Amino acid sequence: MTIEELVALKGGKYADNGATVTGTNSTNYRFLVVNDDVVFSALTDTDDNDIVAEWGISGKTITSGMVLAPASGKPFKTVTITTGSVLLIKL
């Protein structure tokens, strides 16, 4: 099964340049797959933890193919992309 098929089956979301995706506990975006090299301007979990600051990735490029999940185990709440693209995966 491809990652695109997984996104489609679970109701995930694709986001790219300039997009902001807002999630909740019910949207349950637990993982994020970097589709094209990406820079995030905002990345938080549903407890409002600032993941960009926690990981020290402000202004840094995250490489295509990386799979990210909040350390808190909570779903992503805010995903704002400066450049690149991601697939948000639901569980």
N, C-alpha and C positions, 0 to 999 in steps of 0.2 A: 504494500500500500504506500502510495506517495504521500508526502506531507500535505500536498494540495487536497488529496482525497480525504485525509484525516480532518483537515480544516472544514471541508464541505460537510462531512458526516456529523461532526460535532457542533456545527454552527459557529465556527471560529471566524476570524476577521482578518482581512488583508489591510495594511495601512502603509502609506508611503509619504514622500516629500511633503512636509508642512501639515500632515494630518495629526489630529488629536483624537485618540480613542478613549472613551470614558467607560470604565467597567465597574461592576458591583459584585457583591458576593454571589448574586444569582447569575450574572453573566459568566462568572467563574473562569476568567482567563488566567490559567495557572502557569502556562509556559509561553514563551515568545521565541520564535525561530527567526534569526536574521536571514532574510532572503537576499538582499543586496547590502553591502557594507553600509552601516547606519551610524548616525550621530543622534543622540537623544537630547532634547532640551528639557524634558520632564519625564520622570519615570517614578511612579509611586505605587504602593500596595494599598489595600483597602483600610489599613490602619494609618494611612498617610505618611508612612515611612518614605523618606526621600532616597530612593535607590541610587540615583545619580551621585548624590553626595556620599552615601555609604560605600559605594564601590569606587569612588574617585574617578568617574568617567566623564566628567563635565568637559565638553568639547573634544572628546576622544572618539575615534572611529572604532566601532565594534565590527569585527570581520564576519563576512558572509559564512553561514553554516553554524554559527554559535547558537546554542539553545540556552535561554536564560529563564530563571525563576526567582522570585523574591525569597530571600533567606528566611523571612518570617513564615513561609508556607502559605501565606494569604494570597488571594488573587491580585492581579494587577488592577489598579484603579485608573491611573492616568498614564497614558503613553503618548508623548508628543515627539514627533520625528522631525528633525531638522533636514536631514538628507538620508536617502536610502529607503529600504522597505523591510517590513516584518510581517510575519504571520502570527496572530495570537491564537493559541490553542486552548480550547475548553476541555475540562475533564468531565 
